[in-house]
Amino acid sequence: MTQNNPTNRFYNEDFPKQYQPYPGIQNQMTPVPDCGE
């Protein structure tokens, strides 16, 4: 049986800084946030 380390399975690099005027619109962000809804 092999074990997977979950800390290595997902993207963990820094995301680029983004600026959006208020109100922020999620579909203009890169990558688009996943709110889990």
C-alpha positions in Angstrom: 0.0 0.0 0.0 1.3 3.4 -0.9 0.6 6.5 1.0 0.0 9.9 -0.6 1.1 13.1 1.2 -1.8 15.5 0.7 0.5 18.5 1.2 2.2 17.6 -2.1 -0.9 16.8 -4.2 -2.2 20.4 -4.6 -0.9 23.7 -6.0 1.1 25.4 -3.3 2.9 28.2 -5.2 2.1 31.8 -4.5 -0.8 33.3 -6.5 0.0 36.6 -8.3 -1.3 39.7 -6.5 -4.5 40.9 -8.1 -6.3 44.3 -7.8 -10.0 44.8 -8.3 -12.0 47.8 -7.4 -15.0 47.2 -5.0 -17.1 45.1 -5.5 -14.7 42.3 -6.5 -16.1 40.0 -9.2 -14.9 36.4 -8.9 -15.1 35.6 -12.6 -12.4 38.3 -13.3 -9.9 36.5 -10.9 -7.2 34.1 -12.2 -7.7 31.4 -11.2 -11.4 31.7 -10.5 -12.1 30.9 -6.8 -14.0 27.8 -5.9 -16.3 28.6 -3.0 -17.5 25.0 -2.7 -21.2 25.9 -3.2 
